[in-house]
């Protein structure tokens, strides 16, 4: 069915954020204090974004599912409880890695990397379940316009800073057509300073080829870097 998928764009952003962060921790130079601080800041940013995502799904998506099909979100709700505990554990491990030195720091980073890898794997399976089973329930009980309304409510609930974080990881994760559609819709509703900020995010995080495609789709020539 060609139905509106409320999960697809944000899950692509989260997969991008998780993969990039896991790779950054895996290659971390534990003797470089600046690199350690920057990488652990990214870990914390990822965990904060995932916590925000859990909260949004609990309050908006799960509530809509329970309202029309009681019990349909029970499995993912239980998964979310486990993810909350895992996030707290990973935050603790990041703190240990931040403040240890020498061999102890290396051990702490290795522990963080292993547990983050397992967490990412579990999230990938969880998101697949949502995109299949949860979508089946949502499509059975809600129209596409109602699903778009849920998504609009989620976006409206985000702070400007959180929205920019989502754009940072969503824009490069989308295919060219989806990327252009996202930016075109934003141009219709957002003030010019917000659009400019999002375009700068896109320019910094897209390849030259993808930036040229986006610029062409939006009707302007890319500026030289």
Secondary structure, 3 states (H helix, E strand, C coil): CCCCCCCHHHHHHHHHHHHHHHHHHHCCCCCCHHHHHHHHHHHHHHHHHHHHHHHHHHHHHHHHHHHHCCCCCHHHHHHHHHHHHHHHHHHHHHHHHHHCCHHHHHHHHHHHHHHHHHHHHHHHHHHHHHHHHHHHHHHHHCCHHHHHHHHHHHHHCCCHHHHHHHHHHHHHHCCHHHHHHHHHHHHHHCCHHHHHHHHHHHHHHCCHHHHHHHHHHHCCCCCCC
